[in-house]
Amino acid sequence: MRAQTRQGLRSSTRQQGGRRRRAVSAAAAVAIGVMTLGAVAPPAASASDSAASAAAAARPDAVQQALNTLVRDDGMPAALASVQDRNGRIRTYTAGVGDLTTGSKVPRDGQVRIGSNTKAFTAVVVLQLVGEGKIGLDAYVDTYLPGLVRGKGIDGRRITVRQLLQHTSGLPEYGIHVDDDEIRNRYFEPRELLDIALRYKADADPGTTWGYSNTNYVLAGLIVQKVTGRPLAEEMDRRIIKRIGLRHTYFPAPGEMTIREPHPQGYHRNPADGPLRNFTEMDPSMGWAAGQLISTNSDLNRFFTALLAGRLLPAAQLAEMRTTVPAGTSGLRYGLGLTSRPLSCGGVYWGHGGDIAGYETRGGVTDDGRAANVAVTNIPTDEAATQHVKDAVDRALCG
């Protein structure tokens, strides 16, 4: 989740402002990983053909080159990717080191904190409930949480569920008002996150403009719990994770600060030109419905592929999810917990992306079945590095 903030919880769509100083870790810069994928035996070839093939094989492909750049030039301790082509063939990639202290290898398809990709999961649960007739997209928040949402220019009787999911509610962001130490060590109840936001005036009138705010998804999660009478984590697990077999995806339990399966260490830099700090262990409750999930690149590909294929939502609700509004100036468009971004080779890909202190994830799927997701173990702190992560996804989907 990337909140417009000086700390590590940021919205997946924020435009980086200004050029910031980059600090490159020497350990990361020299430890470039190699692509890991299955090889298919080639047919017999002449000596010259074999020499040419060997030379080609020695050169990293476009995705590996992109990951290498993220480590070598942008100071990412590690970069990971999983790519699926139209035929279902999967490649996994790594670069860098999994731990700057020990120099250990990056776990292939390791688990990472996926930040605001969680919003897509939350939106799916809400839209499933819409399909079941239990939530109305154009119903007001007060229908489900009467009297809860009140503040300066803020009234839950004027904000709809659709506006929450599409970030057009005008609700202020809570994350910019919490510092790194609180993010890392404190457990927050969802109502506490909402209370932080409601201390501040509305950013805009409901329905008038797009503006990313994690507060929207805290409210969406609270609505899910009110309607179902069950914890959001249980609904997400039952309705999505188990349903499509996401074996490496989970919603951390209260107080669970570690990552369960093999994973690269996550690092955080604040201020932007400060030293890298290991932020792998943290209390993720600051993210909750907006950013708490842990997953892998391949599980994210599976999730977004299943979503776009209609395996998680009825056609009517999937169409609503894919109905977008402009979000910034880069061609990004935002639907209901789902974004579309143009590809250099034509068309768009659908996904979300997310940042949480220690990790950034970007990726998505195309309508013709391509899928790619990239993770790095430090949130980029300048425009060039941010663009390089996006470029890695573009190369993976356009290759």
C-alpha positions as CSV (number, residue, x, y, z in Angstrom):
1,M,0.0,0.0,0.0
2,R,1.6,3.3,-0.8
3,A,0.2,6.3,1.2
4,Q,1.4,9.7,0.1
5,T,3.8,9.7,3.0
6,R,7.3,10.2,4.2
7,Q,7.3,6.7,5.7
8,G,7.0,3.3,4.2
9,L,3.3,2.7,3.6
10,R,2.7,4.4,0.2
11,S,0.0,4.0,-2.5
12,S,0.7,1.9,-5.5
13,T,-0.1,4.8,-7.8
14,R,1.6,7.8,-6.3
15,Q,3.7,9.8,-8.8
16,Q,7.2,10.3,-7.4
17,G,7.9,14.0,-7.0
18,G,11.4,15.5,-7.6
19,R,14.7,13.8,-8.1
20,R,16.0,12.3,-4.9
21,R,19.5,11.2,-4.1
22,R,20.2,7.5,-4.6
23,A,22.4,5.4,-2.3
24,V,23.6,2.1,-3.7
25,S,24.4,-0.8,-1.5
26,A,27.8,-2.2,-2.4
27,A,26.8,-5.7,-1.4
28,A,23.7,-5.6,-3.6
29,A,25.5,-4.0,-6.5
30,V,28.0,-6.8,-7.0
31,A,25.7,-9.7,-6.3
32,I,23.7,-10.0,-9.5
33,G,21.6,-13.2,-9.5
34,V,20.8,-15.4,-12.5
35,M,17.5,-16.5,-14.1
36,T,16.2,-19.9,-12.8
37,L,14.0,-21.8,-15.2
38,G,13.7,-25.2,-16.8
39,A,15.7,-25.8,-20.0
40,V,14.5,-27.6,-23.1
41,A,17.0,-29.7,-25.1
42,P,17.6,-28.1,-28.5
43,P,18.0,-30.0,-31.8
44,A,21.4,-31.0,-33.1
45,A,23.3,-28.0,-34.6
46,S,26.5,-27.3,-36.4
47,A,29.6,-26.1,-34.6
48,S,28.9,-22.5,-35.7
49,D,25.3,-22.7,-34.7
50,S,26.3,-24.2,-31.3
51,A,28.8,-21.3,-30.8
52,A,26.1,-18.7,-31.6
53,S,23.6,-20.4,-29.4
54,A,26.1,-20.6,-26.5
55,A,26.9,-16.9,-26.9
56,A,23.1,-16.1,-26.9
57,A,22.6,-18.3,-23.9
58,A,25.3,-16.4,-22.0
59,R,23.4,-13.1,-22.4
60,P,20.6,-12.5,-20.0
61,D,17.2,-12.0,-21.5
62,A,15.3,-8.8,-21.2
63,V,13.7,-9.6,-17.9
64,Q,16.9,-10.6,-16.3
65,Q,18.6,-7.5,-17.6
66,A,15.9,-5.4,-16.1
67,L,16.3,-7.1,-12.7
68,N,20.1,-6.7,-12.9
69,T,19.6,-3.0,-13.6
70,L,17.4,-2.6,-10.5
71,V,20.2,-4.1,-8.3
72,R,23.3,-2.7,-10.1
73,D,22.0,0.9,-10.8
74,D,19.2,1.4,-8.4
75,G,20.6,-0.1,-5.3
76,M,17.9,-2.7,-4.8
77,P,19.2,-5.5,-2.5
78,A,17.2,-8.0,-4.4
79,A,14.7,-8.3,-7.3
80,L,12.5,-11.2,-8.1
81,A,10.1,-12.0,-11.0
82,S,7.7,-14.6,-12.2
83,V,6.5,-14.5,-15.8
84,Q,3.9,-16.6,-17.6
85,D,3.5,-16.6,-21.3
86,R,0.4,-17.2,-23.4
87,N,1.0,-20.9,-23.4
88,G,1.2,-21.1,-19.6
89,R,5.0,-21.6,-19.5
90,I,6.4,-20.0,-16.3
91,R,9.8,-18.5,-15.8
92,T,11.2,-17.3,-12.4
93,Y,14.1,-14.9,-12.0
94,T,16.2,-13.5,-9.3
95,A,18.9,-10.8,-8.9
96,G,20.9,-9.5,-6.0
97,V,21.2,-11.1,-2.5
98,G,18.5,-12.2,-0.1
99,D,20.3,-10.9,2.9
100,L,22.8,-8.0,2.9
101,T,24.4,-9.2,6.1
102,T,25.0,-12.8,5.1
103,G,25.0,-12.5,1.3
104,S,22.6,-15.4,1.1
105,K,20.9,-16.2,-2.2
106,V,17.5,-14.8,-3.1
107,P,14.9,-17.5,-2.6
108,R,13.3,-18.4,-5.9
109,D,9.7,-17.1,-6.0
110,G,10.1,-16.1,-2.3
111,Q,7.4,-14.6,-0.2
112,V,7.1,-10.9,0.1
113,R,4.8,-8.4,1.7
114,I,2.5,-7.3,-1.2
115,G,1.1,-4.1,0.2
116,S,-1.7,-2.6,-1.8
117,N,-2.2,-5.6,-4.0
118,T,-4.3,-6.5,-0.9
119,K,-6.8,-4.0,-2.1
120,A,-7.7,-6.1,-5.2
121,F,-8.4,-9.0,-2.8
122,T,-10.6,-6.8,-0.6
123,A,-12.4,-5.5,-3.6
124,V,-13.1,-9.0,-4.9
125,V,-14.7,-10.0,-1.6
126,V,-16.9,-6.8,-1.6
127,L,-17.9,-7.5,-5.2
128,Q,-18.7,-11.1,-4.4
129,L,-21.1,-9.8,-1.7
130,V,-22.5,-7.4,-4.3
131,G,-23.2,-10.4,-6.5
132,E,-24.9,-12.2,-3.6
133,G,-27.2,-9.2,-3.0
134,K,-25.7,-8.4,0.4
135,I,-23.9,-5.1,-0.5
136,G,-25.0,-2.4,-2.9
137,L,-22.3,-0.7,-4.9
138,D,-24.2,2.5,-4.9
139,A,-25.4,2.2,-1.3
140,Y,-24.1,4.7,1.2
141,V,-21.5,3.7,3.8
142,D,-24.1,4.6,6.5
143,T,-26.2,1.7,5.2
144,Y,-23.7,-0.7,6.8
145,L,-21.8,1.4,9.3
146,P,-24.4,3.9,10.5
147,G,-23.0,7.0,12.2
148,L,-19.4,5.8,12.0
149,V,-18.0,8.1,9.3
150,R,-18.3,11.7,10.3
151,G,-15.7,14.5,10.2
152,K,-14.8,17.8,8.7
153,G,-16.6,17.7,5.3
154,I,-16.9,13.9,5.8
155,D,-20.3,12.2,6.0
156,G,-20.9,8.4,5.5
157,R,-24.4,9.3,4.3
158,R,-22.9,10.9,1.2
159,I,-20.1,8.3,0.4
160,T,-20.9,5.2,-1.6
161,V,-19.3,1.7,-1.6
162,R,-18.3,2.3,-5.2
163,Q,-16.5,5.5,-4.3
164,L,-14.5,3.7,-1.6
165,L,-13.3,1.0,-4.0
166,Q,-12.5,3.5,-6.8
167,H,-10.8,6.1,-4.5
168,T,-13.3,8.8,-5.4
169,S,-14.7,9.3,-1.8
170,G,-12.5,12.3,-0.9
171,L,-11.6,10.6,2.4
172,P,-8.2,11.7,3.8
173,E,-5.2,9.3,4.2
174,Y,-4.3,8.0,7.6
175,G,-0.8,6.7,6.8
176,I,0.9,10.1,6.5
177,H,0.2,10.7,10.2
178,V,2.0,7.6,11.6
179,D,5.8,7.3,11.8
180,D,8.1,4.4,11.0
181,D,8.5,3.1,14.6
182,E,4.7,2.9,15.0
183,I,4.3,1.2,11.6
184,R,6.9,-1.4,12.5
185,N,6.0,-2.2,16.1
186,R,2.5,-1.2,17.0
187,Y,-0.7,-3.2,16.5
188,F,-3.5,-1.1,15.1
189,E,-7.2,-2.1,15.2
190,P,-8.9,-1.1,11.9
191,R,-11.1,1.4,13.8
192,E,-8.0,3.1,15.1
193,L,-6.8,3.6,11.5
194,L,-10.2,5.1,10.6
195,D,-10.1,7.4,13.7
196,I,-6.7,8.7,12.6
197,A,-8.1,9.7,9.2
198,L,-11.2,11.3,10.6
199,R,-9.2,13.8,12.6
200,Y,-8.5,15.6,9.3
201,K,-10.8,17.3,6.8
202,A,-12.0,15.7,3.6
203,D,-9.7,16.0,0.6
204,A,-12.6,16.5,-1.8
205,D,-16.4,16.1,-2.0
206,P,-17.5,12.5,-2.7
207,G,-17.5,11.6,-6.4
208,T,-15.8,14.8,-7.7
209,T,-12.2,13.6,-8.2
210,W,-9.9,10.6,-7.9
211,G,-7.5,10.6,-4.9
212,Y,-5.7,7.5,-3.5
213,S,-6.4,6.9,0.1
214,N,-5.9,3.7,2.1
215,T,-8.8,4.9,4.4
216,N,-11.2,3.8,1.7
217,Y,-10.2,0.2,2.0
218,V,-10.2,0.1,5.8
219,L,-13.9,1.1,5.5
220,A,-14.5,-1.5,2.8
221,G,-13.0,-4.2,5.1
222,L,-15.2,-3.0,8.0
223,I,-18.3,-3.3,5.7
224,V,-17.3,-6.9,4.8
225,Q,-17.1,-7.8,8.5
226,K,-20.3,-6.1,9.3
227,V,-22.2,-7.8,6.5
228,T,-20.8,-11.3,6.9
229,G,-20.3,-11.3,10.7
230,R,-16.8,-12.8,10.1
231,P,-13.2,-11.4,10.2
232,L,-12.0,-10.1,6.8
233,A,-9.0,-12.5,6.9
234,E,-11.4,-15.5,7.1
235,E,-13.6,-14.2,4.3
236,M,-10.5,-13.5,2.1
237,D,-9.1,-17.0,2.8
238,R,-12.4,-18.8,2.1
239,R,-13.5,-16.9,-0.9
240,I,-10.2,-16.4,-2.7
241,I,-7.1,-18.0,-1.3
242,K,-8.4,-21.5,-0.9
243,R,-10.8,-21.3,-3.8
244,I,-8.1,-20.8,-6.4
245,G,-5.3,-22.6,-4.6
246,L,-3.0,-19.8,-3.6
247,R,-0.6,-21.9,-1.5
248,H,1.8,-19.2,-0.6
249,T,-0.6,-16.3,0.2
250,Y,-1.9,-15.5,3.6
251,F,-3.3,-12.7,5.8
252,P,-0.9,-12.4,8.8
253,A,-2.6,-13.0,12.2
254,P,-2.6,-10.3,14.8
255,G,0.9,-9.8,16.2
256,E,2.5,-12.0,13.5
257,M,5.6,-10.0,12.5
258,T,7.6,-12.6,10.6
259,I,7.2,-14.1,7.1
260,R,6.4,-17.8,7.2
261,E,8.1,-19.2,4.1
262,P,11.5,-18.6,2.5
263,H,11.8,-14.9,1.7
264,P,14.3,-12.2,0.9
265,Q,14.9,-9.7,3.6
266,G,13.1,-6.4,3.1
267,Y,14.9,-3.0,3.6
268,H,13.6,0.5,4.2
269,R,15.2,3.9,3.7
270,N,13.9,7.0,5.5
271,P,14.9,9.7,4.7
272,A,15.4,8.9,1.0
273,D,19.1,9.4,1.2
274,G,19.4,7.6,4.6
275,P,20.9,4.2,5.2
276,L,19.0,0.9,4.5
277,R,17.4,-0.7,7.5
278,N,16.2,-4.2,7.7
279,F,12.4,-4.0,8.0
280,T,11.5,-7.6,7.3
281,E,9.9,-8.1,10.7
282,M,7.1,-5.7,11.3
283,D,3.5,-5.6,12.5
284,P,1.5,-5.3,9.2
285,S,-1.7,-4.2,10.9
286,M,-1.2,-0.7,9.6
287,G,-2.1,-2.0,6.2
288,W,-5.1,-4.3,7.1
289,A,-7.6,-4.4,4.2
290,A,-5.5,-1.9,2.3
291,G,-2.1,-3.7,2.5
292,Q,-1.5,-6.6,4.9
293,L,-1.2,-9.7,2.7
294,I,1.9,-11.8,2.1
295,S,2.3,-13.7,-1.1
296,T,4.7,-14.6,-4.0
297,N,5.0,-13.3,-7.5
298,S,3.6,-16.6,-8.9
299,D,0.6,-16.5,-6.6
300,L,-0.1,-13.0,-7.6
301,N,0.0,-14.1,-11.3
302,R,-2.4,-16.9,-10.4
303,F,-4.8,-14.5,-8.6
304,F,-5.0,-11.9,-11.3
305,T,-5.2,-14.5,-14.1
306,A,-8.1,-16.2,-12.3
307,L,-9.8,-12.9,-11.7
308,L,-9.6,-11.7,-15.3
309,A,-10.8,-15.2,-16.4
310,G,-14.0,-14.8,-14.5
311,R,-13.2,-17.5,-11.9
312,L,-13.8,-15.2,-8.9
313,L,-16.6,-12.8,-9.9
314,P,-19.8,-13.0,-12.0
315,A,-19.5,-11.2,-15.3
316,A,-21.5,-8.2,-14.1
317,Q,-19.3,-7.6,-11.1
318,L,-16.1,-8.1,-13.1
319,A,-17.3,-5.6,-15.6
320,E,-17.8,-3.1,-12.8
321,M,-14.4,-3.8,-11.5
322,R,-12.8,-3.1,-14.9
323,T,-14.7,0.2,-15.3
324,T,-11.9,2.8,-14.8
325,V,-11.3,6.5,-14.2
326,P,-8.0,8.3,-15.0
327,A,-5.5,8.1,-12.1
328,G,-2.6,10.6,-12.7
329,T,-0.9,11.4,-16.0
330,S,1.0,8.2,-16.9
331,G,-1.9,6.4,-18.5
332,L,-2.8,4.6,-15.4
333,R,-6.5,4.1,-14.8
334,Y,-8.2,2.9,-11.7
335,G,-11.3,0.6,-11.5
336,L,-12.7,-1.0,-8.4
337,G,-9.5,-2.3,-6.7
338,L,-8.0,-3.0,-10.2
339,T,-5.8,-0.8,-12.4
340,S,-5.0,-0.8,-16.1
341,R,-1.7,0.4,-17.5
342,P,-0.6,0.8,-21.1
343,L,2.1,-1.6,-22.6
344,S,4.8,-0.5,-24.9
345,C,3.8,-3.3,-27.3
346,G,0.2,-2.2,-27.4
347,G,-2.8,-2.9,-25.2
348,V,-2.9,-2.8,-21.4
349,Y,-2.3,-5.0,-18.4
350,W,-4.5,-5.4,-15.4
351,G,-3.3,-5.6,-11.8
352,H,-2.7,-3.3,-8.9
353,G,0.8,-3.2,-7.3
354,G,1.8,-2.3,-3.8
355,D,4.4,-0.8,-1.5
356,I,4.9,-1.5,2.2
357,A,8.1,-0.7,4.1
358,G,10.7,-3.3,2.9
359,Y,9.0,-4.3,-0.4
360,E,7.5,-3.1,-3.6
361,T,5.5,-5.3,-6.0
362,R,4.3,-4.5,-9.5
363,G,2.7,-6.5,-12.2
364,G,-0.5,-7.8,-13.8
365,V,-2.0,-9.8,-16.6
366,T,-3.2,-9.2,-20.1
367,D,-6.5,-10.3,-21.6
368,D,-4.7,-12.9,-23.8
369,G,-3.2,-14.7,-20.8
370,R,0.3,-13.2,-20.3
371,A,1.2,-12.6,-16.6
372,A,4.1,-11.0,-14.9
373,N,4.9,-9.8,-11.4
374,V,8.1,-8.2,-10.1
375,A,9.2,-7.6,-6.5
376,V,12.1,-5.6,-5.1
377,T,13.2,-5.5,-1.5
378,N,13.2,-1.7,-1.0
379,I,10.7,0.9,-2.0
380,P,12.3,3.0,-4.8
381,T,13.2,6.5,-3.6
382,D,13.7,8.2,-7.0
383,E,11.9,8.5,-10.3
384,A,14.5,6.4,-12.2
385,A,14.2,3.4,-10.0
386,T,10.4,3.6,-9.9
387,Q,10.3,3.6,-13.7
388,H,12.8,0.7,-13.9
389,V,10.4,-1.5,-11.9
390,K,7.6,-0.6,-14.3
391,D,10.0,-1.2,-17.2
392,A,10.7,-4.7,-15.9
393,V,7.0,-5.6,-15.9
394,D,6.7,-4.1,-19.4
395,R,9.6,-6.2,-20.7
396,A,8.2,-9.3,-19.2
397,L,4.8,-8.8,-20.8
398,C,6.0,-7.5,-24.2
399,G,8.9,-10.0,-24.6
